């Protein structure tokens, strides 16, 4: 019998959208599940403090995989995604679920396509892409809380495409998402929440669930376990018999 492939969830969103808090919350709900985390840098995820000291690792080189106190593991993407995934897959016991955090400044599509590489496809399946959006920023007509900080983050990374307008990157994040998480909903009144939701909906090309959260608290089951690859397969089977015409 073929070994079951490990589900992986990509979490994307701009600086300040609340990815760190969301991921920390998910890890705290791990409940015996062995979650593996791939982050751009450990500092991003606030692991450099209490969580790392618990497993006796204060400073880590980019190649390291860190085991967190609750058995979850964490590693950084140094230059390439493939070696990170391969390192995680070499772990025993293998992780139950892989979470990949991206800055939102890198286009999510190439990462999503990487799951089709034979090396990865045989062992890992894409569970879903979760895009985190900043509720208050959207309600105010923007896409991020601090655009200057976002531009500075982009300028500092030579790997990134510096040409695309931030709005275009935002549209790409929304387009790649299987689930959109609207953060800081507690900071908005009903009208603000409506504006934030509307600004996401106008970017959507296909119906995509939007869930508002407060304080980074989202049930782990809502974020992990989207099973998008299985659903996409079912949809493509279905579309052989039935063509939808998209009305604008």
Secondary structure by P-SEA (a helix, b strand, c coil): cccbbbbbbbbbbcccccaaaaaaaaaaaccccbbbbbcccccccccccaaaaaaccccccccbbbbccccbbbbcccccaaaaaaaaaaccccccbbbbbccccccccccccccccaaaaacccccbbbbbbbaaaaaaccccccaaaaaaaaaacccccccccaaaaaaaaaaaccbbbbcccccccaaaaaaaaaaaaaacccbbbbbbbcccccccccccccaaaaaaaaaaaaaacbbbbbcc
